[in-house]
Amino acid sequence: MEYLPGEEYSADVFIGKKNIIVVPRLREKIRSGITFSTKIDLRDDIINYSCTLAKHLNLKYCFGFQFKLSEKGIPKIIECNPRVQGTMVASTLAGFNMIYFSVMQALGKKNDFGKTTVKNNLRFIRYWGGVGVDEKCVIGRI
């Protein structure tokens, strides 16, 4: 595989009976494979590649692709996730809840979400905290 020095993107994809919706996200900060900072970036090339791949693979409901940019800025597919992606909630916050509509589609419910507007440049930031424990100090113990 060629060396891909550019930025990494995830594309959240929904395929319904009548619609395909793709929400590309720039993976700004990644730790242990998990996106900690992402920004919606509605790149036409990633949207078009994702639609083409999804149709050829005959995928349904919601799933995702990951791309890395080449030296020339061309998105190259590096992974297909035929499942809900860990940071897919960013697409929901940006305006389209593809997880909900996938469940409704799978249950045979009407899937009329009307005109969809996804907010470009919306950011999602994940954070994890911690708790310190002193084993000598146990609350509730006499």
Secondary structure, DSSP 8 states (H G I E B T S, - for coil): -----S-EEEEEEEE-SS-EEEEEEEEEEEETTEEEEEEE---HHHHHHHHHHHHHHT--EEEEEEEEE-TTS-EEEEEEE-S--TTTHHHHHHT--HHHHHHHHHTT------S----TT-EEE---------TT--TT--
